[in-house]
Amino acid sequence: MGKLQLEKIVQIPADSIALEGALVIPEHAEGVVTFAHGSGSSRLSPRNTFVAQQLNKIGIGTLLMDLLTEEEDARYETRFDIELLANRLLQVTYWLQKQPDTRNLILGYFGASTGAAAALRAAAALPEASIKAIVSRGGRPDLAGGALMHIQSPTLLIVGGNDDIVLQLNRAAFASLPGEKELAIVPGATHLFEEPGALEEVARLASNWFKKYLHILAAPGNVNSQ
């Protein structure tokens, strides 16, 4: 596994503003995961930062993003504007596809709370198979609406076993997802996964999901038998 690059603070143009993000691309990385945080949080979220660090350790790049400015995030209605969040995430994705360090990397999304709905809606709007994997942590996939029926990306929904309402919403959304999918319940965990070992379990589940899908498959005939 290659060594980590230092975190790079990036400014990504979107609409008429610049969104700030923290980009880490390990040496020899094949994929990069963009994190879309939930309402009232930020790219500095200790939970998302922890998961991102675990992905970096296994050679997966990460981009922790603020999809709203501080002024926008202060408005309740903007925090829950899933269409706006998804559009911003799309612009971030297009930016990644143009940058020398990331344009050849396989793309994934990690969404928390409302960020999960944004990730799902953005993935549905992109050409088929553009996003190779999606993970939702305590997310609101129900807020993606009709986009759920168009998701082709393998999708993992992670929910705390004691997060009753969100678990119910995830079960309903899970039934609407047509492609490869999994619903993982972390026993005893509440919405923020603050219980001992809960966030570590989230990171383990996410790491395994992205490891499975964010890699370049060898061409037929080039695979050596072991």
N, C-alpha and C positions, 0 to 999 in steps of 0.2 A: 504494500500500500504506500502511496506517495505521501510526501510531507504536505502539511497545510500551508496555504498561502496566508499572508496576513489579511485581516479584514479590511476591505476597501469600501469607503463611504462613497456612494454614487448618487448622482442627481439625475432623475429620469423625467423627461418632459412628458406631460400628460395634460390634455386640454390646454389651458393657458397658464398652468402652474408647473412647478418642478417638485416631484416626489422624491423623498430621501429614502435611501435603503442601505443596507449593510450586506455586501457581497463577499462570500468566501468560496474559493474554488480550489479544492485540494489538487495536488499534482496527479496527473493521469485520471482525473475525474471523467466519467462518461455521461453523467447527468447532473442537473441542477434543479433544486426544488424551490419554488417561490412560496413564501409564507404570507397568507392573508389573515391578519389578526381580527379579533372580534371588536364589537362596539365598545368604546371606552377604554380600549387597550392601545398599545403602540408596538412598533417594531422592537422596542426595548423590553417587551413582555418577558419576564424570567422563565415562564413556562415554554414559550416558543423558542427562546434562546437556548434553553437546555436541550430541547429536541434537536434543534439545528446543530448544536455541538456534537451530539451523538451521531448525526448523519455525516458530519465532516470527518469524524474519526473513522468511518468506514469508507471514506473516499467519495462521498456525494457532496456536490456543491450546494450552497444555500444562498437565498436572497431574502432577507428579512425586510419587509416593506411597510411603509405607511401609505395607505391608499387615499387618505384624506389629510388635508392640512390641519393644523391645530384649531384654526377658526372653524373649519367645516366639522371637525369632530366634536366641537362644543355644542353643535346643534343636534338635538335628538332626532329630528326627521332625516337629517343627512346620514347619520350613523346607520339607519335602517333603510337607506335607499340602495337596495341590492343592485338595481340596474346601473347606478352610478359606480358602485364598487366594482362590479363586473367589468364595466367599460374601462375603468382605470387599470384593472388587472390585465385586461387585453393589451392595453398600451404598454404596460411593463413587459408583457410577453413578447410583443413585437420588438421592443428595445433589446431584449436578450437575444433574439434571433438575428440581430444585426451586429452585435459586439464581437470583436475578434476572440475574446476569451470564452465566449459562451455560445456563439452561433452554431457550433457543431455538437453541442451537448443535448442530450435527451431531456425533455422537460416534464416536471411533475409539479403538482400543487399540494400545499398543506394549508387547510383552512380551519380556523377556530371560530366558534359561535357564528356570527353573521358572515364572517370571512369564508366559512365553508359554503354558504349559499352563493357567494360571489364566485368562488372557485368553480363550482359546478356549472353556474350559468356561463362563465367565461369559456370553460371547456366545451360546452355544448355549442357555443358560437364559433369556435375554431374549426378548421377543416378536420375531418375525421382522423383520429389517431395522432393529432398534434400533441396532446397531453397524454403521456404514457401511463400515468398513475396519479390518483388523488387520494389523500388521507384527510379525514375530518376528525377533529378532536372536540368533543362536546359541542358539536356543530348544530346549526339549524338548516339542514338540507331541505326541509319543508319549504323554506323561504325561496328556494330556487324555482318553485312553481312548475310550470309545464316543461321547463328545460330538463328536468329529471328524466323524462322519457326519451331524451336524445343523447344521453351520456353513453359514450362508447368506451371511455377510459376505465380500466379496472379501479374500483372505488372501495376503500376501507372506511367504514364509519366506526369510530371509537367513542364509546359512551360510558360514563360512570354508572355502576349498578344502582346507586342510590340517587341518581339524578332523574327522578321519576318522570317528570313532564317531558324533559328533553329525550329521554329514552323512548317514551311513547311516540313522540314526533319522529324520531329516527326510525323506529320500526315501520311507521307508515310510509316514510320516504323511501326506505330500503325496498319495500314492495314495488315501488314504481321504477326502480332502476333496472334497465333491461340487460345490461352487460354483466361482465364478471364483477362480483361484489362480495363483501363480507361485512358482517356486523359483529364487532368485538366489544364485549361488555367487561369492564374492569370491576370485579366484585368489590363492594364496599366503598367505591369512589363516588364523590360528589362532583359538582359541575367543574370546579377548578382543579380537580385531581390533587388536592393538597394532602391527602392521607399518605402515611408512610408507604413508599414503594409504588404509589399509583402513577406518578409521572414517569418513573423509570419503566413501568410497564407500557405506558403510551409510547415512549421512545423506542422500546424494543419492538413493539408491534409495527410502528411506522418504519423503522429501519428495515425490518424484514420485508415489508411490502415494497418499499422503494428499491431494495436490493434485488428483488425478484423482477422488477419491471424496468428499471432505469439502467439498462446495460445494452451494449451493442451485441446482437446475436451474430455468431460466426456464420459465414456463408456456407451453404451445403457443400460438402466435399473438403472443407477446410478444417473440420473438426477431427482432431487426432483421437484415436481410441486410447483409453486409459488401461 
